[in-house]
Amino acid sequence: MNHYRSYHHLRTLFFTLFLAVFLSGSAWLLQSCMPTTVTGVELAYEEKIVVYASLLAGEPVKNIQITRTLPPLDTFNVERSRIENAVATISVDGATFPLRLQPRVAPRTIVDSINFDLANQPSLYEAPGLTIQEGKTYSIQVSWTNPQGVVKVATATTRIPLEPVLAGQQPVVIWRPEPFRYVVNRPPTFPATGFVPSLLATAQIPLQARNGEAYRIETFTARDTVNRLTTTNAISLGTATLLASSTPTVTVTSSVRYYLQGDSIFKPILFKHSTASTVSVVRVFAHDGALLDFIGTQARNNATGSPFGSSGQNPLWNVRGDGIGLFIGQSRPLQVTVRPDIRQ
């Protein structure tokens, strides 16, 4: 019995020591993962004007964003970044048009109003009476005196591309049946997986390439010509969809998946059109090629595309002087309607 008590005492002591060490280690680990507030540190900072504008052919000049950068250790605040006293102009064909600050606007939809805050709107400018024309070159100049009395000037120039033009090859939209495998998290149990039937639609639109331009598919719509139903998929902007070329032609491609069936767990919007009467409508835009430079470098990636690479670079802007940002022209859309090529 004494031996049993001694053994039981030693086991209890060992377990207590083990638990204490485990908890101490866990506390250290958790503490190391907690966010840390850095004080007494200063980083080099040069205040810049930030200009962002997409000039759309055929549209009035508005929503020209003119703001300023904030110190890197500051918490970002839209209200503090606003510039409401910029002196800005846009020039075209030897004429100069002043920009004026647009009033803050209330949300137009219920979705927009969910997180609406009047203070959460960047400073936007417009040029009343000026409509963007394709093929013309526009320049912007922004002058701003900061609270310390320092005058900063930013400039940029862009050309508005003409509407994209199809090359000699025939545009193609290929529909291919392809099951879709999904994984849905179901905490606290294991994830649920499954396969559902779907159509993978791939558009291949050959275009005549022009110097200094980049091209992308913006929307990819399946339209039933009998019942007029449509299913629209907007294409996100990225280097995979934004292409430029040094050759006479360039083929922009994009893929959209249409789900034919769901199940008790995965319930996507189903494709209900008749294949026999359905066409694909593709909208293609041309952009100032400077947009491609920015998209390809915005994450400071190296040449292999790795975000952890050591030979990254800063984003390539086309705003110069005391500013950063993009001042980009965009064409009218080329709309292409193609009857699908269905392949097994």
Beta strands, then each sheet from edge to edge (+ up, - down):
strand 1: 49-56
strand 2: 60-68
strand 3: 87-92
strand 4: 95-98
strand 5: 100-101
strand 6: 124-131
strand 7: 137-145
strand 8: 151-159
strand 9: 172-177
strand 10: 180-184
strand 11: 192-196
strand 12: 198-208
strand 13: 213-224
strand 14: 230-234
strand 15: 249-259
strand 16: 278-288
strand 17: 320-321
strand 18: 323-330
strand 19: 334-338
strand 20: 341-342
sheet 1: 5+ 6- 2+ 1- 18-
sheet 2: 4+ 3- 7+ 8- 17+
sheet 3: 15+ 12- 9+ 20+
sheet 4: 10+ 11-
sheet 5: 14+ 13- 16+ 19-
end
